[in-house]
Amino acid sequence: MPQCRGARRGGRRGRGVGRTQPKEQPAVQAGNSIATVTRADLDAMENRYQDMLRDALAPLHIAQQTPQPLLRPQWNPRLCQTNCQQRQRI
């Protein structure tokens, strides 16, 4: 049976030889896995969070404070009464 094109038989080089495999790197170890969090750190984080919220919600607050123009009603009361009277006749 003929071999597939490009296939080799024998030889010293096995399958996958010649391709470089990445070498396993040791995991980077953290210097101090348990970091001390102080009250000052928590206060600073809370202040940054409050500032971020205020900045994000500022456009919404401005939109709520501006008065909305009064809209004219879309329906006409006389037209409604006319339609109601026509329905009663039917």
A tleap script that builds the chain and sets N, CA, C and O, in Angstrom:
source leaprc.protein.ff14SB
mol = sequence {
  NMET PRO GLN CYS ARG GLY ALA ARG ARG GLY
  GLY ARG ARG GLY ARG GLY VAL GLY ARG THR
  GLN PRO LYS GLU GLN PRO ALA VAL GLN ALA
  GLY ASN SER ILE ALA THR VAL THR ARG ALA
  ASP LEU ASP ALA MET GLU ASN ARG TYR GLN
  ASP MET LEU ARG ASP ALA LEU ALA PRO LEU
  HIE ILE ALA GLN GLN THR PRO GLN PRO LEU
  LEU ARG PRO GLN TRP ASN PRO ARG LEU CYS
  GLN THR ASN CYS GLN GLN ARG GLN ARG CILE
}
set mol.1.N position { 0.849 -1.171 0.000 }
set mol.1.CA position { 0.000 0.000 0.000 }
set mol.1.C position { 0.897 1.237 0.000 }
set mol.1.O position { 1.819 1.325 0.812 }
set mol.2.N position { 0.648 2.185 -0.886 }
set mol.2.CA position { 1.521 3.359 -0.958 }
set mol.2.C position { 1.323 4.264 0.248 }
set mol.2.O position { 0.230 4.378 0.802 }
set mol.3.N position { 2.426 4.906 0.634 }
set mol.3.CA position { 2.346 5.833 1.762 }
set mol.3.C position { 1.716 7.147 1.311 }
set mol.3.O position { 1.714 7.486 0.128 }
set mol.4.N position { 1.188 7.863 2.276 }
set mol.4.CA position { 0.629 9.176 1.967 }
set mol.4.C position { 1.749 10.105 1.552 }
set mol.4.O position { 2.889 9.957 1.992 }
set mol.5.N position { 1.428 11.037 0.726 }
set mol.5.CA position { 2.428 11.970 0.239 }
set mol.5.C position { 3.002 12.769 1.401 }
set mol.5.O position { 2.253 13.276 2.236 }
set mol.6.N position { 4.293 12.880 1.458 }
set mol.6.CA position { 4.958 13.668 2.484 }
set mol.6.C position { 5.203 12.905 3.769 }
set mol.6.O position { 5.825 13.454 4.679 }
set mol.7.N position { 4.748 11.664 3.893 }
set mol.7.CA position { 4.960 10.905 5.124 }
set mol.7.C position { 6.349 10.293 5.097 }
set mol.7.O position { 6.819 9.882 4.036 }
set mol.8.N position { 7.002 10.225 6.220 }
set mol.8.CA position { 8.325 9.618 6.336 }
set mol.8.C position { 8.234 8.338 7.144 }
set mol.8.O position { 7.388 8.199 8.028 }
set mol.9.N position { 9.091 7.437 6.836 }
set mol.9.CA position { 9.179 6.222 7.639 }
set mol.9.C position { 10.515 6.211 8.339 }
set mol.9.O position { 11.559 6.493 7.751 }
set mol.10.N position { 10.452 5.877 9.619 }
set mol.10.CA position { 11.701 5.736 10.346 }
set mol.10.C position { 12.362 7.069 10.592 }
set mol.10.O position { 11.705 8.109 10.627 }
set mol.11.N position { 13.658 7.028 10.761 }
set mol.11.CA position { 14.399 8.240 11.027 }
set mol.11.C position { 14.439 8.537 12.506 }
set mol.11.O position { 13.661 7.989 13.287 }
set mol.12.N position { 15.343 9.399 12.878 }
set mol.12.CA position { 15.504 9.718 14.290 }
set mol.12.C position { 14.474 10.727 14.780 }
set mol.12.O position { 14.144 10.775 15.965 }
set mol.13.N position { 13.992 11.503 13.882 }
set mol.13.CA position { 13.086 12.572 14.302 }
set mol.13.C position { 11.669 12.028 14.332 }
set mol.13.O position { 11.137 11.568 13.322 }
set mol.14.N position { 11.087 12.091 15.483 }
set mol.14.CA position { 9.723 11.598 15.633 }
set mol.14.C position { 8.705 12.677 15.327 }
set mol.14.O position { 9.024 13.750 14.814 }
set mol.15.N position { 7.510 12.361 15.650 }
set mol.15.CA position { 6.403 13.264 15.372 }
set mol.15.C position { 6.513 14.516 16.242 }
set mol.15.O position { 6.714 14.405 17.452 }
set mol.16.N position { 6.386 15.679 15.660 }
set mol.16.CA position { 6.413 16.923 16.407 }
set mol.16.C position { 7.801 17.455 16.696 }
set mol.16.O position { 7.933 18.523 17.294 }
set mol.17.N position { 8.832 16.747 16.292 }
set mol.17.CA position { 10.187 17.226 16.551 }
set mol.17.C position { 10.479 18.367 15.583 }
set mol.17.O position { 10.085 18.329 14.418 }
set mol.18.N position { 11.165 19.363 16.079 }
set mol.18.CA position { 11.476 20.513 15.253 }
set mol.18.C position { 10.585 21.691 15.573 }
set mol.18.O position { 10.936 22.838 15.296 }
set mol.19.N position { 9.446 21.414 16.149 }
set mol.19.CA position { 8.579 22.505 16.588 }
set mol.19.C position { 8.954 22.828 18.017 }
set mol.19.O position { 9.113 21.930 18.844 }
set mol.20.N position { 9.091 24.086 18.302 }
set mol.20.CA position { 9.485 24.461 19.664 }
set mol.20.C position { 8.257 24.528 20.550 }
set mol.20.O position { 7.248 25.133 20.187 }
set mol.21.N position { 8.345 23.916 21.691 }
set mol.21.CA position { 7.274 23.945 22.677 }
set mol.21.C position { 7.617 25.000 23.721 }
set mol.21.O position { 8.770 25.092 24.140 }
set mol.22.N position { 6.654 25.789 24.146 }
set mol.22.CA position { 6.956 26.787 25.179 }
set mol.22.C position { 7.307 26.093 26.490 }
set mol.22.O position { 6.651 25.138 26.907 }
set mol.23.N position { 8.351 26.594 27.121 }
set mol.23.CA position { 8.766 26.011 28.396 }
set mol.23.C position { 7.870 26.534 29.500 }
set mol.23.O position { 7.436 27.686 29.485 }
set mol.24.N position { 7.609 25.675 30.443 }
set mol.24.CA position { 6.732 26.042 31.545 }
set mol.24.C position { 7.440 27.034 32.447 }
set mol.24.O position { 8.570 26.812 32.882 }
set mol.25.N position { 6.754 28.128 32.718 }
set mol.25.CA position { 7.313 29.167 33.574 }
set mol.25.C position { 6.796 28.973 34.994 }
set mol.25.O position { 5.624 28.647 35.181 }
set mol.26.N position { 7.639 29.165 35.988 }
set mol.26.CA position { 7.148 29.058 37.367 }
set mol.26.C position { 6.174 30.196 37.666 }
set mol.26.O position { 6.318 31.306 37.155 }
set mol.27.N position { 5.197 29.904 38.490 }
set mol.27.CA position { 4.198 30.906 38.846 }
set mol.27.C position { 4.849 32.031 39.636 }
set mol.27.O position { 5.736 31.803 40.458 }
set mol.28.N position { 4.392 33.246 39.373 }
set mol.28.CA position { 4.916 34.399 40.095 }
set mol.28.C position { 4.295 34.397 41.485 }
set mol.28.O position { 3.073 34.366 41.628 }
set mol.29.N position { 5.122 34.431 42.479 }
set mol.29.CA position { 4.627 34.381 43.846 }
set mol.29.C position { 4.437 35.797 44.366 }
set mol.29.O position { 5.279 36.674 44.171 }
set mol.30.N position { 3.316 35.992 45.028 }
set mol.30.CA position { 3.020 37.301 45.603 }
set mol.30.C position { 3.900 37.515 46.824 }
set mol.30.O position { 4.173 36.584 47.581 }
set mol.31.N position { 4.335 38.747 47.003 }
set mol.31.CA position { 5.183 39.055 48.148 }
set mol.31.C position { 4.434 38.901 49.459 }
set mol.31.O position { 4.917 38.246 50.383 }
set mol.32.N position { 3.258 39.500 49.543 }
set mol.32.CA position { 2.460 39.413 50.759 }
set mol.32.C position { 1.027 39.135 50.326 }
set mol.32.O position { 0.336 40.024 49.829 }
set mol.33.N position { 0.590 37.902 50.516 }
set mol.33.CA position { -0.736 37.542 50.029 }
set mol.33.C position { -1.845 38.175 50.867 }
set mol.33.O position { -2.948 38.389 50.366 }
set mol.34.N position { -1.570 38.472 52.119 }
set mol.34.CA position { -2.565 39.102 52.985 }
set mol.34.C position { -2.115 40.540 53.224 }
set mol.34.O position { -1.257 40.806 54.067 }
set mol.35.N position { -2.711 41.462 52.466 }
set mol.35.CA position { -2.341 42.868 52.605 }
set mol.35.C position { -3.218 43.499 53.682 }
set mol.35.O position { -4.409 43.204 53.779 }
set mol.36.N position { -2.631 44.350 54.468 }
set mol.36.CA position { -3.359 45.027 55.531 }
set mol.36.C position { -4.111 46.217 54.942 }
set mol.36.O position { -3.525 47.083 54.292 }
set mol.37.N position { -5.401 46.240 55.179 }
set mol.37.CA position { -6.231 47.351 54.710 }
set mol.37.C position { -6.591 48.185 55.925 }
set mol.37.O position { -7.157 47.686 56.898 }
set mol.38.N position { -6.256 49.451 55.852 }
set mol.38.CA position { -6.505 50.332 56.991 }
set mol.38.C position { -7.804 51.097 56.784 }
set mol.38.O position { -8.384 51.091 55.698 }
set mol.39.N position { -8.237 51.739 57.825 }
set mol.39.CA position { -9.451 52.557 57.776 }
set mol.39.C position { -9.271 53.697 56.777 }
set mol.39.O position { -10.219 54.083 56.093 }
set mol.40.N position { -8.055 54.237 56.694 }
set mol.40.CA position { -7.785 55.320 55.744 }
set mol.40.C position { -7.954 54.824 54.307 }
set mol.40.O position { -8.480 55.542 53.457 }
set mol.41.N position { -7.503 53.583 54.035 }
set mol.41.CA position { -7.674 53.021 52.693 }
set mol.41.C position { -9.154 52.871 52.357 }
set mol.41.O position { -9.586 53.208 51.255 }
set mol.42.N position { -9.922 52.366 53.312 }
set mol.42.CA position { -11.358 52.198 53.082 }
set mol.42.C position { -12.048 53.537 52.857 }
set mol.42.O position { -12.913 53.654 51.989 }
set mol.43.N position { -11.669 54.546 53.633 }
set mol.43.CA position { -12.261 55.877 53.459 }
set mol.43.C position { -11.924 56.452 52.088 }
set mol.43.O position { -12.776 57.051 51.433 }
set mol.44.N position { -10.671 56.266 51.658 }
set mol.44.CA position { -10.265 56.777 50.348 }
set mol.44.C position { -11.031 56.072 49.231 }
set mol.44.O position { -11.460 56.711 48.270 }
set mol.45.N position { -11.204 54.747 49.359 }
set mol.45.CA position { -11.965 54.010 48.342 }
set mol.45.C position { -13.418 54.466 48.306 }
set mol.45.O position { -14.005 54.604 47.233 }
set mol.46.N position { -13.993 54.698 49.478 }
set mol.46.CA position { -15.384 55.142 49.530 }
set mol.46.C position { -15.533 56.528 48.910 }
set mol.46.O position { -16.503 56.791 48.198 }
set mol.47.N position { -14.573 57.417 49.179 }
set mol.47.CA position { -14.629 58.762 48.586 }
set mol.47.C position { -14.534 58.696 47.065 }
set mol.47.O position { -15.258 59.404 46.365 }
set mol.48.N position { -13.637 57.842 46.549 }
set mol.48.CA position { -13.520 57.700 45.095 }
set mol.48.C position { -14.813 57.151 44.498 }
set mol.48.O position { -15.244 57.575 43.426 }
set mol.49.N position { -15.422 56.205 45.205 }
set mol.49.CA position { -16.682 55.624 44.735 }
set mol.49.C position { -17.796 56.675 44.716 }
set mol.49.O position { -18.561 56.751 43.755 }
set mol.50.N position { -17.886 57.479 45.771 }
set mol.50.CA position { -18.908 58.528 45.828 }
set mol.50.C position { -18.694 59.558 44.717 }
set mol.50.O position { -19.656 60.014 44.098 }
set mol.51.N position { -17.432 59.923 44.466 }
set mol.51.CA position { -17.132 60.872 43.389 }
set mol.51.C position { -17.536 60.299 42.030 }
set mol.51.O position { -18.096 61.003 41.190 }
set mol.52.N position { -17.245 59.014 41.828 }
set mol.52.CA position { -17.584 58.371 40.567 }
set mol.52.C position { -19.103 58.354 40.368 }
set mol.52.O position { -19.589 58.632 39.272 }
set mol.53.N position { -19.843 58.031 41.421 }
set mol.53.CA position { -21.304 58.025 41.324 }
set mol.53.C position { -21.848 59.416 41.034 }
set mol.53.O position { -22.738 59.579 40.199 }
set mol.54.N position { -21.311 60.421 41.725 }
set mol.54.CA position { -21.781 61.789 41.525 }
set mol.54.C position { -21.535 62.228 40.084 }
set mol.54.O position { -22.402 62.844 39.465 }
set mol.55.N position { -20.347 61.909 39.547 }
set mol.55.CA position { -20.035 62.294 38.171 }
set mol.55.C position { -20.925 61.567 37.166 }
set mol.55.O position { -21.344 62.150 36.167 }
set mol.56.N position { -21.211 60.292 37.434 }
set mol.56.CA position { -22.021 59.517 36.497 }
set mol.56.C position { -23.482 59.957 36.524 }
set mol.56.O position { -24.153 59.929 35.492 }
set mol.57.N position { -23.981 60.362 37.689 }
set mol.57.CA position { -25.393 60.708 37.818 }
set mol.57.C position { -25.674 62.200 37.638 }
set mol.57.O position { -26.833 62.612 37.688 }
set mol.58.N position { -24.645 63.012 37.433 }
set mol.58.CA position { -24.840 64.455 37.290 }
set mol.58.C position { -25.789 64.802 36.140 }
set mol.58.O position { -26.685 65.622 36.339 }
set mol.59.N position { -25.636 64.212 34.938 }
set mol.59.CA position { -26.576 64.566 33.862 }
set mol.59.C position { -28.023 64.216 34.207 }
set mol.59.O position { -28.944 64.935 33.822 }
set mol.60.N position { -28.222 63.129 34.922 }
set mol.60.CA position { -29.575 62.735 35.307 }
set mol.60.C position { -30.173 63.740 36.283 }
set mol.60.O position { -31.344 64.099 36.162 }
set mol.61.N position { -29.385 64.195 37.244 }
set mol.61.CA position { -29.879 65.170 38.217 }
set mol.61.C position { -30.200 66.502 37.551 }
set mol.61.O position { -31.184 67.153 37.899 }
set mol.62.N position { -29.376 66.903 36.600 }
set mol.62.CA position { -29.628 68.160 35.887 }
set mol.62.C position { -30.931 68.052 35.102 }
set mol.62.O position { -31.723 68.994 35.077 }
set mol.63.N position { -31.155 66.911 34.465 }
set mol.63.CA position { -32.378 66.719 33.680 }
set mol.63.C position { -33.609 66.723 34.574 }
set mol.63.O position { -34.667 67.198 34.161 }
set mol.64.N position { -33.492 66.204 35.784 }
set mol.64.CA position { -34.636 66.173 36.684 }
set mol.64.C position { -34.951 67.552 37.244 }
set mol.64.O position { -36.107 67.838 37.555 }
set mol.65.N position { -33.951 68.409 37.379 }
set mol.65.CA position { -34.164 69.721 37.975 }
set mol.65.C position { -34.747 70.716 36.987 }
set mol.65.O position { -35.386 71.682 37.404 }
set mol.66.N position { -34.547 70.514 35.697 }
set mol.66.CA position { -35.104 71.449 34.722 }
set mol.66.C position { -36.593 71.164 34.572 }
set mol.66.O position { -36.991 70.010 34.413 }
set mol.67.N position { -37.425 72.216 34.622 }
set mol.67.CA position { -38.874 71.987 34.511 }
set mol.67.C position { -39.240 71.525 33.104 }
set mol.67.O position { -38.714 72.026 32.110 }
set mol.68.N position { -40.134 70.582 33.046 }
set mol.68.CA position { -40.597 70.065 31.762 }
set mol.68.C position { -41.721 70.966 31.246 }
set mol.68.O position { -42.580 71.379 32.024 }
set mol.69.N position { -41.729 71.274 29.964 }
set mol.69.CA position { -42.815 72.103 29.427 }
set mol.69.C position { -44.128 71.325 29.485 }
set mol.69.O position { -44.171 70.114 29.269 }
set mol.70.N position { -45.188 72.059 29.783 }
set mol.70.CA position { -46.498 71.423 29.838 }
set mol.70.C position { -46.945 71.076 28.425 }
set mol.70.O position { -46.847 71.894 27.510 }
set mol.71.N position { -47.425 69.883 28.265 }
set mol.71.CA position { -47.864 69.434 26.951 }
set mol.71.C position { -49.364 69.647 26.803 }
set mol.71.O position { -50.136 69.468 27.745 }
set mol.72.N position { -49.746 70.028 25.609 }
set mol.72.CA position { -51.160 70.174 25.312 }
set mol.72.C position { -51.780 68.789 25.205 }
set mol.72.O position { -51.152 67.882 24.660 }
set mol.73.N position { -52.975 68.606 25.700 }
set mol.73.CA position { -53.583 67.278 25.578 }
set mol.73.C position { -53.783 66.910 24.111 }
set mol.73.O position { -54.144 67.759 23.296 }
set mol.74.N position { -53.553 65.672 23.787 }
set mol.74.CA position { -53.662 65.209 22.407 }
set mol.74.C position { -55.109 64.951 21.996 }
set mol.74.O position { -55.413 64.913 20.804 }
set mol.75.N position { -55.976 64.781 22.937 }
set mol.75.CA position { -57.362 64.476 22.604 }
set mol.75.C position { -58.224 65.715 22.794 }
set mol.75.O position { -57.898 66.593 23.594 }
set mol.76.N position { -59.284 65.778 22.080 }
set mol.76.CA position { -60.200 66.904 22.133 }
set mol.76.C position { -61.444 66.450 22.904 }
set mol.76.O position { -62.084 65.478 22.501 }
set mol.77.N position { -61.803 67.128 24.004 }
set mol.77.CA position { -62.961 66.685 24.786 }
set mol.77.C position { -64.254 66.668 23.975 }
set mol.77.O position { -65.080 65.772 24.150 }
set mol.78.N position { -64.437 67.645 23.094 }
set mol.78.CA position { -65.664 67.681 22.291 }
set mol.78.C position { -65.729 66.471 21.360 }
set mol.78.O position { -66.789 65.873 21.178 }
set mol.79.N position { -64.600 66.124 20.783 }
set mol.79.CA position { -64.557 64.988 19.882 }
set mol.79.C position { -64.907 63.714 20.638 }
set mol.79.O position { -65.601 62.844 20.113 }
set mol.80.N position { -64.432 63.608 21.851 }
set mol.80.CA position { -64.725 62.435 22.669 }
set mol.80.C position { -66.219 62.373 22.970 }
set mol.80.O position { -66.824 61.303 22.893 }
set mol.81.N position { -66.820 63.523 23.313 }
set mol.81.CA position { -68.252 63.535 23.607 }
set mol.81.C position { -69.058 63.157 22.370 }
set mol.81.O position { -70.062 62.452 22.471 }
set mol.82.N position { -68.623 63.622 21.211 }
set mol.82.CA position { -69.322 63.293 19.973 }
set mol.82.C position { -69.249 61.795 19.718 }
set mol.82.O position { -70.251 61.172 19.368 }
set mol.83.N position { -68.079 61.224 19.891 }
set mol.83.CA position { -67.927 59.784 19.683 }
set mol.83.C position { -68.762 58.995 20.677 }
set mol.83.O position { -69.340 57.969 20.319 }
set mol.84.N position { -68.834 59.455 21.912 }
set mol.84.CA position { -69.614 58.751 22.928 }
set mol.84.C position { -71.096 58.801 22.577 }
set mol.84.O position { -71.807 57.808 22.731 }
set mol.85.N position { -71.567 59.970 22.099 }
set mol.85.CA position { -72.983 60.098 21.735 }
set mol.85.C position { -73.305 59.203 20.539 }
set mol.85.O position { -74.378 58.602 20.485 }
set mol.86.N position { -72.385 59.112 19.588 }
set mol.86.CA position { -72.620 58.262 18.426 }
set mol.86.C position { -72.668 56.797 18.839 }
set mol.86.O position { -73.449 56.029 18.277 }
set mol.87.N position { -71.875 56.404 19.780 }
set mol.87.CA position { -71.880 55.018 20.239 }
set mol.87.C position { -73.192 54.684 20.940 }
set mol.87.O position { -73.710 53.574 20.812 }
set mol.88.N position { -73.726 55.654 21.684 }
set mol.88.CA position { -74.973 55.393 22.396 }
set mol.88.C position { -76.136 55.234 21.413 }
set mol.88.O position { -77.062 54.470 21.685 }
set mol.89.N position { -76.108 55.921 20.306 }
set mol.89.CA position { -77.182 55.833 19.312 }
set mol.89.C position { -77.187 54.467 18.623 }
set mol.89.O position { -78.240 53.962 18.235 }
set mol.90.N position { -76.032 53.895 18.482 }
set mol.90.CA position { -75.921 52.618 17.748 }
set mol.90.C position { -76.484 51.483 18.528 }
set mol.90.O position { -76.472 50.345 18.059 }
savepdb mol mol.pdb
quit
